[in-house]
Amino acid sequence: ENEDVRYHLYTHVMQTVRNLMDAQHYAEAEPYLNQAVNLRPGSAEARDRFGFVLMALNQPARAAREFEALIALQPGNLAARHQLASYYAATHQPNRAKIQLRAILKISVNDAGALFSLAHLVAAERSFSEARDLSKRAYAVAPQQPEIIDSYAWLSYLLKDLATAQSVVKEGGPYYEGNAEYEQRRQAILAAE
């Protein structure tokens, strides 16, 4: 009977949370989410919404804890893994970010965002060959995304594969417009012999 009461209270609290989130009243939703998690620690929905609310309230460390709890409940939750990877990368924890990104790629081998992010982290360690392989896979999935075009072309250039680098920037169209860094690298690639 006590469990029934807790469940009904939980469902009422979560409906309040949904209404507050729909209205983008995230600060007001936070105490209700605390209550929901206390009532049902194993609720994936409560953890997911709590992580989202904490991100909206600019509390990424607390949000990361909720996403970690969510992944413990749902290991295949790609959105939570992406959030954690971003958090770890932003807080200079590249190894933890790479763990999340590699887990995403085990679940979804063609996740362009994970491929690109992992390539970026690997390139920062000067593992340019692996980074280029990851960028090439991202490019195969999302050849129109400016950051992926730039990454694949630049890594090819760094590895002295000028034919690929020049081909990618030429096929990329005006991907570089409005981005001085992309334009500078594009010019370097096109000028190379």
Disulfide bonds with the S-S distance in Angstrom:
none
